[in-house]
């Protein structure tokens, strides 16, 4: 995934109602590494902790798609990212 790719967001609470957006930012590390106090696993703990990289998705047509103002913070969504081609490497 890379910035600028289109995303379709299906909101579970509203029967899969769809909203459109695009990726605007991808985090540089997993959420646990960016926290103030990263978790320290005890010695002998062999259970792998799920690692998630934060991805920011901004809505693109929110006023048209959410004219009835049903979206609320914390709703579960299923994002589908449209990946047509490989992302270009960031320039230095």
VENCOR-V887672 format. One record per pair of residues at least 24 apart in sequence whose C-alpha atoms are under 7 Angstrom apart, sorted by the first residue. I is the first residue (numbers start at 1). GAP is how many residues later the second one is. Records with the same first field share a line. If there is no record, write none. Layout:
# VENCOR-V887672
I=GAP / GAP
This chain:
# VENCOR-V887672
2=85
5=76 / 77 / 78
6=75 / 76
7=72 / 73 / 74 / 75
8=71 / 72 / 73
9=68 / 69 / 70 / 71
10=67 / 68 / 69
11=65 / 66 / 67
12=64 / 65
19=46
20=39 / 40 / 41
21=36 / 37 / 38 / 39
22=35 / 36 / 37 / 38
23=33 / 34 / 35
24=32 / 33 / 34
25=30 / 31
26=28 / 29 / 30
27=26 / 27 / 28
29=24
30=24
